[in-house]
């Protein structure tokens, strides 16, 4: 089969690339390894972090190119390529505007959601950079509504971000009559809305999306990529391309060999689709692509929750950590970090080594909370006021809980006493929890904007504990690209006809995470850039070199 642009992957990056390429005059085919479309994007919160976006401008929220770049530079640790960051910041608003003008995609601001490091230069404590899609009625997809993958975290729940535990520590409750209204047309929010709208755009344009097709190798001629070999339901299929191949195959977090080889520390609990096995990465490596950012992932503390089928499901452990009357401790019975910190930054705490014992200092670790916390906030699937689930470790006293967890009981009691003193003084002298606008956004909404939103005594038994593990939304290392998302080889030269976007590429974000939606946004922006460039290349009208 011959086509101008072939896109591999149907997450937000891949579908954005497909729509953009088609919108710029190219014929497009999309291959999806799984039997459903959407990838991890469909399971996600669906937010995108776009500095200086059009919705900020219309709302009168100040931002600028210089402010955004200053923020990223402040977080860089010399791991963010400044020119690539400029390309992201410059193309982001354009991507938003183009999708809204040419596809069913409609964004809206996630009100007041702060950046993840809001006190750094250029950060936005009052938010504005995070956008989400409006609810999307899946009935508009017709017979294709069941094509989209449904994850265990959101399912088909008709919710927006402020109604989810990824948007608020205590989600806004949807009135029964509103839920009923949404159910009439199967309206969905979060990642389901984003992918539903992007997929509807592809269907409207007649873009062919082939599920069950795993790309296995890139065809090259004279150093350029000219096609792809894939394994489909009926055997091997060969695709020839004139414009290019866009890799949007996701990360390698489900490939244990690649995880062990590349990541900087333990990662045992990925929360992405299991098809993310590094296919795009290995195809690139075979033809000499240069790699970057390979040790990094979009880190996420995770709790493994027993599932009805006898297995486990991975719960993204985000909002819970910021609620008052809770702390986290390691095997020594000590706190080890700011529990309310953003989940990506939190990952670094899992990689700290005790060099004397030659072991990871903070794994295993546990989240501890008391009865009043449970009664007020509930826990994961347990609503407020209900008894704790039977898989949660419980004890009448801290000492008894420590014995059950096999940690130092004396040290745990000292740790909790020290924490309670910090609460009384309204200041966490050890790890500064509650000093950031980010921490206080996630805490008790009744005390939002103050340290009391996240600081609270731990003194009302029974006490509860669950083990927290090192997880990831996905990996963020892969082939290096130039400013047009073109993959480069080990000599720094462009591999003509090959592009990368999303978690398969060496992330523009380095080791950091700018704000809510900082995973999906670079994927969509470089999907937009790659789709446009590949379309022009296929039409023999290349863009000016960059």
C-alpha positions as CSV (number, residue, x, y, z in Angstrom):
1,X,0.0,0.0,0.0
2,X,1.3,3.5,-0.9
3,X,0.5,6.6,1.1
4,X,1.9,10.0,1.6
5,X,2.1,9.8,5.4
6,X,2.0,6.7,7.6
7,X,1.4,7.3,11.3
8,X,2.2,4.6,13.9
9,X,0.1,4.9,17.0
10,X,-3.4,6.3,17.8
11,X,-2.7,8.2,21.0
12,X,-3.1,12.0,21.1
13,X,0.3,12.5,19.4
14,X,-0.5,10.1,16.5
15,X,-4.0,11.3,15.9
16,X,-2.9,14.9,15.9
17,X,-0.1,14.1,13.4
18,X,-2.7,12.3,11.2
19,X,-5.2,15.1,11.2
20,X,-2.5,17.7,10.6
21,X,-0.9,15.8,7.7
22,X,-4.4,15.3,6.1
23,X,-5.3,18.9,6.7
24,X,-2.1,19.9,4.8
25,X,-3.0,17.9,1.8
26,X,-1.5,14.5,2.4
27,X,-3.1,11.0,2.1
28,X,-2.8,9.4,5.5
29,X,-3.0,5.9,7.0
30,X,-2.7,5.2,10.8
31,X,-1.6,1.9,12.2
32,X,-2.5,0.8,15.7
33,X,-0.8,-2.2,17.4
34,X,-3.7,-2.8,19.8
35,X,-7.3,-3.8,19.0
36,X,-8.6,-0.4,20.2
37,X,-7.6,3.2,19.4
38,X,-6.5,5.8,21.9
39,X,-3.5,4.3,23.7
40,X,-2.7,5.7,27.2
41,X,-4.1,9.1,26.1
42,X,-7.6,7.6,26.3
43,X,-6.9,6.4,29.8
44,X,-5.4,9.7,30.9
45,X,-6.8,12.9,32.4
46,X,-6.7,14.4,28.9
47,X,-5.2,17.7,29.9
48,X,-2.6,19.5,27.8
49,X,-0.1,22.1,29.2
50,X,0.3,24.9,26.6
51,X,1.9,28.1,27.7
52,X,0.5,31.4,26.2
53,X,-2.4,29.5,24.8
54,X,-5.4,31.3,23.1
55,X,-7.7,30.5,26.0
56,X,-5.4,32.3,28.4
57,X,-5.2,35.3,26.1
58,X,-9.0,35.5,25.9
59,X,-9.4,35.2,29.7
60,X,-6.9,38.0,30.2
61,X,-4.3,35.7,31.9
62,X,-0.8,37.1,31.4
63,X,1.8,34.8,29.8
64,X,4.4,35.2,27.1
65,X,7.0,33.2,25.2
66,X,9.8,34.6,27.3
67,X,8.0,33.8,30.6
68,X,7.3,30.2,29.6
69,X,10.9,29.6,28.3
70,X,12.2,31.1,31.5
71,X,10.1,28.7,33.5
72,X,11.4,25.7,31.5
73,X,15.0,26.9,31.8
74,X,14.6,27.2,35.6
75,X,13.6,23.5,35.7
76,X,16.1,22.3,33.1
77,X,19.1,20.9,35.1
78,X,20.8,21.3,31.7
79,X,18.7,18.5,30.3
80,X,16.3,20.6,28.2
81,X,17.4,21.6,24.7
82,X,16.6,25.3,24.5
83,X,15.9,25.3,20.8
84,X,13.5,22.4,21.1
85,X,11.8,24.1,24.0
86,X,11.4,27.2,21.8
87,X,9.8,25.0,19.1
88,X,7.4,23.6,21.7
89,X,6.4,27.0,23.2
90,X,6.1,28.6,19.7
91,X,4.0,25.8,18.1
92,X,1.7,25.1,21.1
93,X,-0.7,27.9,20.7
94,X,-0.8,27.4,16.9
95,X,-1.6,23.7,17.4
96,X,-4.5,24.5,19.7
97,X,-5.9,27.1,17.3
98,X,-5.5,24.8,14.2
99,X,-7.2,21.8,15.9
100,X,-10.1,24.0,17.1
101,X,-10.5,25.5,13.6
102,X,-10.2,22.3,11.6
103,X,-11.4,19.4,13.8
104,X,-14.1,18.6,16.4
105,X,-11.5,19.4,19.2
106,X,-12.7,22.1,21.6
107,X,-10.6,23.0,24.6
108,X,-11.4,24.9,27.8
109,X,-9.2,26.0,30.7
110,X,-8.9,24.0,33.8
111,X,-9.6,26.9,36.1
112,X,-6.8,28.0,38.4
113,X,-4.8,24.7,38.1
114,X,-1.3,25.8,39.2
115,X,1.9,24.8,37.4
116,X,3.7,21.9,39.1
117,X,6.6,24.2,40.2
118,X,4.7,27.4,40.5
119,X,7.2,29.3,42.6
120,X,10.0,28.9,40.1
121,X,10.7,31.8,37.8
122,X,8.0,32.0,35.1
123,X,5.7,29.6,37.0
124,X,1.9,30.2,37.2
125,X,0.6,29.7,40.7
126,X,-2.9,30.7,39.5
127,X,-2.9,28.5,36.5
128,X,-4.1,29.1,33.0
129,X,-1.7,26.9,31.0
130,X,-3.6,23.6,31.5
131,X,-6.5,22.9,29.1
132,X,-8.9,20.1,28.7
133,X,-11.5,19.1,26.1
134,X,-15.1,19.8,26.6
135,X,-17.3,16.7,27.2
136,X,-17.8,14.8,24.0
137,X,-20.9,12.7,23.2
138,X,-19.7,9.3,22.0
139,X,-23.0,8.8,20.2
140,X,-21.5,11.0,17.5
141,X,-19.0,8.2,16.7
142,X,-21.9,6.0,15.7
143,X,-20.8,2.4,15.2
144,X,-17.2,3.4,15.9
145,X,-17.9,4.4,19.6
146,X,-16.6,1.1,20.8
147,X,-13.3,1.5,18.9
148,X,-11.8,3.6,21.7
149,X,-9.9,1.8,24.6
150,X,-11.5,2.3,28.0
151,X,-9.1,2.3,31.0
152,X,-9.7,1.2,34.5
153,X,-9.1,4.6,36.0
154,X,-11.9,6.5,34.3
155,X,-13.9,4.0,32.3
156,X,-16.7,5.7,30.5
157,X,-17.3,8.1,33.5
158,X,-18.8,11.3,32.2
159,X,-16.6,13.6,34.1
160,X,-14.4,16.7,33.7
161,X,-11.0,17.2,35.4
162,X,-12.5,19.0,38.4
163,X,-14.8,16.0,38.9
164,X,-11.9,13.6,38.9
165,X,-9.2,12.7,41.4
166,X,-6.6,14.0,39.0
167,X,-8.1,17.4,38.9
168,X,-8.9,17.9,42.6
169,X,-8.0,16.3,45.9
170,X,-11.7,16.2,46.6
171,X,-13.5,16.0,43.3
172,X,-16.6,18.1,42.6
173,X,-19.6,15.8,42.7
174,X,-21.9,15.6,39.6
175,X,-25.5,15.9,40.4
176,X,-27.6,12.8,39.6
177,X,-29.7,14.7,37.1
178,X,-26.6,16.0,35.3
179,X,-25.2,12.4,35.1
180,X,-28.4,11.3,33.6
181,X,-28.3,14.1,31.1
182,X,-24.8,13.2,30.1
183,X,-25.7,9.5,29.8
184,X,-28.3,10.2,27.2
185,X,-25.7,10.8,24.6
186,X,-22.8,9.0,26.3
187,X,-20.9,12.2,27.0
188,X,-17.4,11.6,28.2
189,X,-14.6,13.8,29.6
190,X,-10.9,13.7,30.4
191,X,-8.8,11.5,28.0
192,X,-12.0,9.9,26.6
193,X,-13.1,13.4,25.4
194,X,-9.7,14.2,23.9
195,X,-9.4,11.0,22.0
196,X,-13.1,10.9,21.0
197,X,-12.8,14.3,19.4
198,X,-9.5,13.5,17.6
199,X,-10.8,10.2,16.4
200,X,-14.1,11.8,15.2
201,X,-11.9,14.2,13.2
202,X,-10.1,11.3,11.5
203,X,-13.4,9.6,10.7
204,X,-14.8,12.8,9.3
205,X,-11.8,13.1,7.0
206,X,-11.9,9.5,5.9
207,X,-8.5,8.7,7.3
208,X,-8.0,5.0,7.5
209,X,-7.1,3.7,10.9
210,X,-6.0,0.0,11.0
211,X,-6.1,-1.7,14.4
212,X,-4.2,-4.9,15.1
213,X,-1.3,-3.8,12.9
214,X,2.1,-3.9,14.6
215,X,4.9,-2.1,12.8
216,X,8.0,-4.3,13.0
217,X,10.6,-2.6,10.7
218,X,11.4,0.5,8.7
219,X,12.3,0.3,5.1
220,X,15.2,2.5,4.0
221,X,16.8,3.5,0.8
222,X,19.9,5.6,0.5
223,X,19.6,6.6,4.2
224,X,16.0,7.7,4.0
225,X,12.9,6.0,5.3
226,X,10.6,4.9,2.5
227,X,8.2,2.6,4.2
228,X,7.2,0.2,7.0
229,X,6.7,-3.5,7.3
230,X,3.8,-4.4,9.7
231,X,2.2,-7.6,11.0
232,X,-1.6,-7.4,10.6
233,X,-4.4,-9.8,11.4
234,X,-3.9,-11.6,8.0
235,X,-0.1,-11.5,7.9
236,X,2.7,-9.2,6.7
237,X,1.7,-5.9,5.1
238,X,4.1,-3.5,3.3
239,X,3.6,0.2,3.3
240,X,5.4,2.6,1.0
241,X,5.5,6.3,1.9
242,X,6.4,9.5,0.0
243,X,6.1,12.0,2.8
244,X,7.2,10.1,5.8
245,X,6.6,7.8,8.7
246,X,5.5,9.4,12.0
247,X,6.5,7.3,15.1
248,X,3.9,7.8,17.8
249,X,4.1,4.4,19.4
250,X,4.5,5.4,23.0
251,X,7.2,4.5,25.4
252,X,9.0,1.3,26.5
253,X,7.7,0.9,30.0
254,X,6.2,-2.5,29.5
255,X,9.5,-3.9,28.1
256,X,11.3,-5.1,31.2
257,X,14.6,-5.5,29.4
258,X,14.5,-1.9,28.1
259,X,13.4,-0.6,31.5
260,X,16.3,-2.4,33.2
261,X,18.7,-1.2,30.6
262,X,17.8,2.5,30.4
263,X,15.8,3.9,33.4
264,X,17.7,5.6,36.2
265,X,15.9,3.7,39.0
266,X,13.2,1.2,39.9
267,X,9.9,1.4,38.0
268,X,7.7,-1.6,38.8
269,X,4.1,-0.3,38.2
270,X,3.4,1.3,34.8
271,X,0.0,2.8,34.4
272,X,-0.1,2.9,30.6
273,X,-1.5,0.5,28.0
274,X,0.5,-2.8,27.9
275,X,1.2,-2.4,24.2
276,X,3.9,0.2,25.0
277,X,6.8,-2.1,24.6
278,X,9.3,0.1,22.8
279,X,8.5,-0.9,19.2
280,X,9.3,2.6,17.8
281,X,12.5,2.8,19.8
282,X,13.8,-0.5,18.6
283,X,12.9,0.2,15.0
284,X,14.9,3.5,15.2
285,X,17.8,1.9,16.9
286,X,18.2,-0.6,14.0
287,X,18.7,2.2,11.5
288,X,21.2,4.2,13.6
289,X,19.0,6.8,15.3
290,X,20.6,8.9,18.1
291,X,18.9,8.5,21.5
292,X,18.3,11.0,24.3
293,X,16.7,11.3,27.7
294,X,16.7,7.5,28.1
295,X,16.9,7.4,31.9
296,X,13.7,9.4,32.4
297,X,10.0,8.6,32.7
298,X,6.9,10.4,33.6
299,X,7.1,9.1,37.2
300,X,4.0,8.4,39.2
301,X,3.6,6.9,42.7
302,X,1.2,4.0,42.4
303,X,-0.9,1.7,44.5
304,X,-1.7,-1.8,43.4
305,X,-5.4,-2.4,44.2
306,X,-7.0,-5.9,44.1
307,X,-9.3,-6.2,41.2
308,X,-12.5,-8.2,40.9
309,X,-10.9,-10.7,38.5
310,X,-8.4,-11.7,41.2
311,X,-5.6,-9.7,39.7
312,X,-4.5,-6.1,40.5
313,X,-5.1,-2.7,38.9
314,X,-2.7,0.2,39.2
315,X,-4.1,3.3,40.9
316,X,-2.4,6.6,40.1
317,X,-1.6,7.9,43.6
318,X,-1.8,11.6,43.1
319,X,-4.4,13.6,45.0
320,X,-4.5,11.4,48.1
321,X,-0.9,12.3,49.1
322,X,-1.8,15.9,49.6
323,X,-4.7,15.5,51.9
324,X,-4.2,16.4,55.6
325,X,-3.9,13.8,58.4
326,X,-1.5,11.6,56.3
327,X,2.2,11.1,55.8
328,X,4.5,8.7,54.0
329,X,7.3,6.7,55.6
330,X,10.0,4.3,54.5
331,X,11.2,1.1,56.1
332,X,13.0,3.1,58.8
333,X,9.7,4.5,59.9
334,X,10.7,8.0,58.7
335,X,9.2,10.6,56.4
336,X,11.5,11.1,53.4
337,X,10.0,13.8,51.2
338,X,7.2,16.3,50.7
339,X,4.2,14.0,50.3
340,X,2.2,16.6,48.4
341,X,4.9,17.2,45.7
342,X,3.9,16.7,42.1
343,X,4.0,13.1,41.1
344,X,6.8,13.3,38.5
345,X,9.2,15.1,40.9
346,X,8.2,12.6,43.6
347,X,9.8,9.8,41.5
348,X,13.2,11.0,42.5
349,X,12.6,10.1,46.1
350,X,12.2,6.5,45.0
351,X,15.7,6.5,43.4
352,X,17.6,7.8,46.5
353,X,20.2,5.2,47.6
354,X,21.4,4.3,51.0
355,X,25.0,3.8,50.0
356,X,26.0,2.1,53.3
357,X,23.4,-0.6,52.9
358,X,23.5,-0.5,49.1
359,X,19.7,-0.4,48.8
360,X,17.1,2.1,47.8
361,X,16.4,4.1,50.9
362,X,12.7,4.7,50.3
363,X,11.5,1.5,48.8
364,X,9.4,-0.1,50.1
365,X,7.4,2.8,51.6
366,X,3.9,3.3,52.9
367,X,1.2,5.9,53.0
368,X,-0.2,6.3,56.5
369,X,-3.5,8.0,57.4
370,X,-5.9,8.0,60.4
371,X,-9.6,7.4,61.0
372,X,-10.5,11.1,60.7
373,X,-8.8,11.2,57.3
374,X,-10.8,8.1,56.2
375,X,-14.0,9.5,57.5
376,X,-13.5,12.9,55.8
377,X,-11.9,12.0,52.4
378,X,-12.4,8.2,52.0
379,X,-9.6,6.3,50.3
380,X,-9.4,5.3,46.6
381,X,-12.6,3.4,46.0
382,X,-13.8,3.8,49.6
383,X,-16.2,6.7,50.1
384,X,-16.0,9.0,53.1
385,X,-17.5,7.5,56.2
386,X,-17.3,3.9,54.9
387,X,-15.0,1.3,56.5
388,X,-11.6,0.7,55.0
389,X,-11.2,-1.9,52.4
390,X,-9.9,-5.3,53.6
391,X,-6.7,-5.0,51.6
392,X,-5.7,-1.8,53.6
393,X,-3.5,-2.6,56.6
394,X,-5.1,-1.3,59.8
395,X,-4.3,-1.2,63.6
396,X,-5.6,0.5,66.7
397,X,-2.2,2.1,67.5
398,X,0.8,3.4,65.6
399,X,3.0,0.8,67.4
400,X,0.7,-2.1,66.3
401,X,0.7,-0.7,62.7
402,X,4.5,-0.6,62.7
403,X,4.7,-4.2,63.8
404,X,2.3,-5.3,61.0
405,X,4.4,-3.4,58.5
406,X,7.7,-4.7,60.0
407,X,9.1,-1.2,60.5
408,X,10.7,0.4,63.5
409,X,7.8,1.2,65.9
410,X,9.8,3.7,68.1
411,X,10.9,5.6,65.0
412,X,7.4,5.7,63.6
413,X,6.0,7.1,66.8
414,X,8.8,9.8,66.9
415,X,8.1,10.6,63.2
416,X,4.4,11.1,63.8
417,X,5.0,13.2,67.0
418,X,7.4,15.4,65.0
419,X,4.8,15.7,62.2
420,X,2.1,16.7,64.6
421,X,4.4,19.4,66.0
422,X,4.9,20.8,62.5
423,X,1.2,20.9,62.0
424,X,0.7,22.9,65.3
425,X,3.4,25.3,64.0
426,X,1.8,25.5,60.6
427,X,5.1,24.7,59.0
428,X,6.8,21.5,57.8
429,X,10.4,22.2,58.8
430,X,11.7,19.0,57.2
431,X,10.3,19.0,53.7
432,X,8.3,22.2,53.3
433,X,5.0,20.6,52.6
434,X,2.3,23.2,52.2
435,X,4.6,26.0,51.1
436,X,3.8,25.7,47.4
437,X,0.6,26.7,45.7
438,X,0.7,23.3,44.1
439,X,0.6,21.5,47.4
440,X,-2.3,23.6,48.6
441,X,-4.3,23.1,45.4
442,X,-4.5,19.4,46.0
443,X,-5.3,19.5,49.7
444,X,-8.6,20.0,51.6
445,X,-10.7,22.4,49.5
446,X,-12.1,23.9,52.7
447,X,-8.7,25.3,53.4
448,X,-7.4,25.8,49.9
449,X,-4.7,28.3,49.5
450,X,-3.3,27.8,53.0
451,X,-0.9,25.2,54.5
452,X,-3.9,23.8,56.4
453,X,-5.1,22.4,53.1
454,X,-2.4,19.7,53.4
455,X,-1.1,19.9,56.9
456,X,-3.1,17.9,59.5
457,X,-2.4,16.0,62.7
458,X,-2.2,12.2,62.6
459,X,-3.7,11.3,66.0
460,X,-7.0,9.5,65.7
461,X,-7.0,5.7,65.6
462,X,-7.4,3.3,64.0
463,X,-4.5,4.0,61.7
464,X,-4.2,2.7,58.2
465,X,-1.3,2.0,55.7
466,X,-0.9,1.0,52.1
467,X,2.3,0.3,50.2
468,X,3.2,2.8,47.5
469,X,5.3,1.7,44.5
470,X,7.4,3.4,41.8
471,X,5.2,3.7,38.8
472,X,5.2,5.7,35.6
473,X,2.7,7.2,33.1
474,X,5.2,6.2,30.4
475,X,8.9,6.6,29.6
476,X,10.2,9.8,28.0
477,X,13.4,8.8,26.2
478,X,13.9,7.9,22.6
479,X,15.3,9.1,19.3
480,X,16.6,12.7,19.2
481,X,14.7,15.0,16.8
482,X,15.3,18.4,15.3
483,X,12.9,21.3,15.5
484,X,10.7,19.8,12.8
485,X,10.4,16.5,14.7
486,X,12.7,14.8,12.2
487,X,14.7,11.9,13.7
488,X,18.4,12.3,13.7
489,X,21.1,9.7,13.4
490,X,24.1,9.1,15.6
491,X,26.1,11.6,13.5
492,X,23.5,14.4,14.1
493,X,22.1,14.2,10.6
494,X,18.4,14.0,9.7
495,X,17.1,10.6,8.8
496,X,14.9,11.8,5.9
497,X,11.3,10.6,6.0
498,X,11.2,9.7,9.7
499,X,9.6,11.7,12.5
500,X,8.8,11.1,16.1
501,X,6.3,12.5,18.5
502,X,5.0,11.7,22.0
503,X,6.6,9.3,24.4
504,X,8.6,7.6,21.7
505,X,10.8,10.7,21.2
506,X,13.5,12.1,23.5
507,X,11.2,14.4,25.4
508,X,11.6,18.2,25.2
509,X,10.8,18.3,28.9
510,X,14.0,16.5,30.0
511,X,13.5,15.3,33.6
512,X,10.8,17.7,34.5
513,X,7.0,18.2,34.2
514,X,5.9,21.7,33.7
515,X,2.3,21.4,34.7
516,X,-0.9,19.4,34.4
517,X,-1.0,18.1,30.8
518,X,2.8,18.2,30.5
519,X,2.9,14.7,29.1
520,X,0.3,15.0,26.3
521,X,1.1,18.5,25.3
522,X,4.6,17.8,23.8
523,X,3.2,14.8,22.0
524,X,0.5,16.7,20.4
525,X,2.7,19.7,19.6
526,X,5.3,17.6,17.9
527,X,2.6,15.5,16.3
528,X,1.3,18.7,14.8
529,X,4.8,19.8,13.7
530,X,5.7,16.3,12.2
531,X,2.3,15.9,10.4
532,X,2.7,19.3,8.7
533,X,6.3,18.7,7.7
534,X,5.7,15.2,6.4
535,X,2.7,16.4,4.4
536,X,4.8,19.1,2.7
537,X,7.6,16.6,2.0
538,X,5.2,14.2,0.4
539,X,3.9,16.9,-1.9
540,X,7.4,17.8,-2.9
541,X,7.0,21.2,-1.2
542,X,9.4,21.0,1.8
543,X,9.3,23.6,4.5
544,X,12.2,25.9,5.1
545,X,15.0,24.1,7.0
546,X,15.1,24.7,10.7
